[in-house]
């Protein structure tokens, strides 16, 4: 498939051009910046370009080498020998796979209970596509499709649970690897009471942190009173609440006055609000679109007067 066959937002990048910061490389490979600099100093790779400001910029070739080195070391090969193998490797300029094809491979890996294969799919996806595209068009869409297969009785509960655990683990890793901007605007992200579905909330938390926010991620089934108390304590720019069921929305409705009294913009999302966006208004807050890119655009626009230039 030629590159022109991809939608503009999913165009695979040039393989040898430096374009990723060290933080983005950490997110894609799980290798710390200090380790990358050690490898660069000791073994001569990766060999990043330098921006006009002197920052390292890594290419897809660099990321491929880093992932290969990491794989050799994980298999028990000494680092010095692993570096020799990496430098001997001639990396082919293979035709990149579109995300729908990678999603098929990831689903197959979960059905086969093969986490190593899932790791390989994710590594390739992160090499080719932005983090937001991987979250939206690979991880989230994979979980939706597996959920459909489970409801149809075509996969077992254990397969669905394995996939959920894996995907949530990956999203938490992306969240932890994203740089924390201690001077950035503060956001709290939580799931509504009774709500155990963290996928959308975690994706938003990752996107916020990558956008420069200082994010407090609280996870599933967060009591409204505790959430409001925290908001009054840290005075965030926004509080984002995800709800996937009518029962969770009912719990929020009961606490409407508490939510409206929070000293922050209240933002609502999740499948329960996707079905009835007007519910966010009745709670005195803003509804976010289900698509992560549009959701972030809406949020930043709503907060623009608070955040000033640069957001």
C-alpha positions in Angstrom: 0.0 0.0 0.0 1.4 3.4 -0.9 1.6 6.2 1.6 -1.0 8.1 -0.3 -3.6 5.5 0.6 -3.5 6.6 4.2 -5.8 9.3 5.6 -3.8 12.6 6.1 -3.8 12.3 9.9 -2.4 8.7 9.7 0.4 9.3 7.1 3.4 7.2 8.2 6.5 9.4 8.6 9.8 9.2 6.8 11.8 6.4 8.2 15.1 8.2 8.7 14.1 11.8 9.6 14.5 13.0 13.2 11.2 14.0 14.5 10.6 12.5 18.0 11.7 14.1 21.2 13.3 11.9 23.9 10.0 11.9 25.9 8.1 10.6 22.9 10.8 7.9 22.4 10.3 6.9 26.0 6.6 6.6 25.4 7.0 4.4 22.3 9.8 2.1 23.6 9.7 2.1 27.4 13.5 2.8 27.4 14.5 5.7 29.8 16.2 8.8 28.5 19.3 8.1 30.7 19.6 4.6 29.1 19.3 6.1 25.6 22.2 8.5 26.3 24.3 5.7 27.7 23.8 3.6 24.6 24.5 6.6 22.4 27.8 7.2 24.3 28.9 3.6 24.6 27.7 2.0 21.3 27.2 4.9 18.9 23.5 4.5 18.5 20.8 5.7 18.5 22.2 8.6 16.5 19.6 11.4 16.9 19.7 14.6 14.9 19.8 17.9 16.8 17.2 20.6 16.5 18.1 24.3 16.1 17.8 24.6 19.9 20.1 21.6 20.5 17.5 19.0 21.4 17.8 15.4 20.3 15.3 14.3 17.6 15.0 10.6 17.0 13.9 8.9 13.7 11.8 5.8 13.1 15.1 4.0 12.4 16.4 5.0 15.8 13.2 3.7 17.4 13.5 0.4 15.5 17.1 0.0 16.8 16.1 0.9 20.4 13.3 -1.7 20.3 15.6 -4.3 18.8 18.3 -3.6 21.5 15.7 -3.8 24.2 14.4 -7.1 22.9 17.9 -8.7 22.8 18.6 -7.6 26.3 15.2 -9.0 27.5 16.3 -12.3 25.9 19.4 -12.4 28.1 21.9 -11.2 25.5 24.6 -9.0 27.1 24.3 -5.3 26.2 27.6 -5.1 24.4 26.7 -8.1 22.2 23.2 -6.8 21.7 24.6 -3.5 20.4 26.8 -5.4 17.9 23.8 -7.3 16.6 21.8 -4.1 16.3 24.5 -2.3 14.3 24.9 -5.3 12.0 21.2 -5.3 11.3 20.2 -3.8 7.9 16.7 -2.4 8.6 14.5 -2.7 5.6 12.3 0.2 4.5 9.2 -2.0 4.8 5.8 -0.8 3.6 4.1 0.4 6.8 0.9 -1.3 7.8 -2.3 0.7 8.2 -3.9 0.8 11.7 -6.9 -1.4 10.7 -4.5 -4.2 9.7 -2.5 -3.8 13.0 -5.8 -4.0 14.8 -6.6 -7.3 13.2 -3.2 -8.6 14.3 -3.7 -7.3 17.8 -7.0 -9.0 18.1 -5.5 -12.3 16.8 -2.7 -12.0 19.4 -5.3 -11.7 22.2 -7.4 -14.6 20.8 -4.2 -16.7 20.7 -3.3 -15.5 24.2 0.1 -14.3 22.8 1.2 -11.2 24.7 4.6 -11.3 22.9 2.8 -10.9 19.6 0.7 -8.1 21.1 3.9 -6.4 22.2 5.3 -6.6 18.6 2.1 -5.0 17.2 2.2 -2.2 19.7 5.8 -1.5 19.0 5.2 -1.3 15.3 2.2 1.0 15.8 4.1 3.4 18.0 6.9 3.5 15.5 4.5 4.6 12.7 1.8 6.6 14.3 1.2 9.3 16.9 0.2 8.2 20.4 -3.3 9.6 20.1 -3.9 7.6 16.9 -2.6 4.4 18.6 -4.9 5.0 21.5 -8.0 5.8 19.4 -7.6 3.7 16.3 -5.8 0.6 17.8 -6.3 0.2 21.5 -9.8 1.6 21.9 -11.1 0.1 18.7 -9.6 -3.3 19.6 -11.4 -3.3 22.9 -14.7 -2.3 21.2 -14.4 -5.2 18.7 -13.4 -7.7 21.4 -16.4 -6.6 23.4 -18.7 -7.3 20.4 -17.1 -10.7 19.9 -17.6 -11.5 23.6 -21.3 -10.5 23.5 -21.6 -12.7 20.4 -20.1 -15.6 22.3 -17.2 -15.9 19.9 -14.5 -15.3 22.5 -14.3 -16.3 26.2 -14.5 -14.1 29.2 -10.8 -14.9 30.0 -9.7 -13.7 26.5 -11.6 -10.4 27.0 -10.2 -10.0 30.5 -6.6 -10.6 29.3 -7.1 -8.0 26.6 -8.5 -5.5 29.0 -5.7 -6.0 31.5 -3.1 -5.6 28.7 -4.7 -2.5 27.2 -5.2 -0.8 30.5 -1.6 -1.6 31.4 -0.4 0.0 28.2 -2.4 3.1 28.7 -1.2 3.5 32.3 2.4 3.1 31.0 1.8 5.9 28.4 0.4 8.0 31.2 3.4 7.4 33.5 5.9 7.9 30.7 4.4 11.2 29.6 6.3 14.2 31.1 4.6 15.9 34.0 4.5 19.6 33.6 4.7 20.9 37.2 3.9 24.4 36.0 1.1 23.4 33.7 -2.7 23.8 34.4 -4.1 21.2 36.7 -6.8 18.7 35.6 -8.5 16.0 37.6 -9.8 12.9 35.7 -12.1 10.4 37.3 -14.8 7.9 36.6 -18.3 8.5 38.1 -19.6 6.6 41.1 -20.4 2.9 40.2 -18.4 3.2 37.0 -15.6 0.7 36.4 -14.9 1.4 32.7 -11.6 3.4 32.7 -10.7 3.2 29.0 -12.0 6.6 27.9 -10.9 8.3 31.1 -7.4 6.9 30.8 -7.1 8.1 27.2 -8.1 11.6 28.1 -5.6 11.6 31.0 -2.8 10.6 28.6 -3.8 13.2 26.1 -4.0 15.9 28.8 -0.6 15.1 30.2 0.9 15.1 26.7 -0.7 18.5 26.1 1.1 20.0 29.1 -1.4 19.6 31.9 -0.6 18.4 35.4 -3.0 15.5 35.7 -4.4 13.8 38.7 -5.9 10.5 37.5 -8.3 9.0 40.1 -9.6 6.0 38.2 -12.8 4.0 38.6 -15.8 4.5 41.0 -14.8 7.9 42.4 -17.2 9.3 45.1 -18.5 12.8 44.2 -18.0 14.2 47.7 -14.4 13.1 47.7 -13.8 14.4 44.2 -15.3 17.8 45.1 -13.2 18.0 48.3 -10.1 17.4 46.2 -11.1 20.1 43.7 -11.6 22.6 46.5 -8.1 21.7 47.8 -6.1 21.9 44.6 -8.2 24.3 42.6 -7.8 22.7 39.1 -8.6 24.3 35.8 -11.0 21.4 35.0 -12.5 18.2 36.4 -13.3 15.5 33.9 -15.7 12.8 34.8 -16.5 9.7 32.7 -19.7 7.7 33.0 -20.7 4.7 31.0 -24.0 3.7 32.6 -27.4 5.3 33.5 -26.8 4.3 37.1 -23.6 6.3 37.2 -25.3 9.3 35.7 -28.1 9.0 38.3 -25.4 9.1 41.0 -24.0 12.3 39.5 -27.5 13.8 39.3 -28.1 13.2 43.0 -24.9 15.2 43.6 -25.6 17.9 41.1 -25.3 20.8 43.5 -22.0 19.5 44.8 -20.7 19.2 41.3 -21.8 22.6 40.3 -20.1 24.1 43.4 -16.7 22.9 42.4 -14.2 25.7 41.6 -13.4 24.3 38.2 -14.9 23.7 34.8 -16.8 20.4 35.0 -16.4 18.2 31.9 -18.4 15.1 31.2 -17.8 12.2 28.8 -18.2 8.5 28.3 -20.8 6.3 26.6 -23.7 7.5 28.9 -23.1 11.1 27.8 -22.4 10.1 24.2 -26.0 8.8 24.0 -27.4 11.8 25.7 -25.1 14.9 25.5 -27.7 17.1 27.1 -27.2 15.4 30.4 -23.9 17.3 30.8 -25.8 20.6 30.6 -28.3 19.5 33.3 -25.3 18.9 35.5 -23.9 22.4 34.8 -20.9 21.2 32.8 -19.5 20.7 29.3 -19.9 17.6 27.2 -16.8 16.3 25.4 -17.0 14.6 22.0 -16.2 10.8 22.0 -13.3 11.3 19.6 -10.1 12.1 21.6 -8.9 14.7 19.1 -12.2 16.6 19.0 -12.5 16.3 22.8 -9.1 17.8 23.4 -9.9 20.6 20.9 -13.2 21.4 22.6 -11.6 21.4 26.1 -8.7 23.6 25.2 -11.0 26.1 23.5 -13.3 26.2 26.5 -10.3 26.8 28.8 -8.5 29.2 26.4 -9.2 32.3 28.5 -7.8 30.6 31.6 -4.8 29.0 30.0 -3.6 31.9 27.8 -1.2 31.5 24.9 0.5 28.2 24.2 -2.6 25.9 24.7 
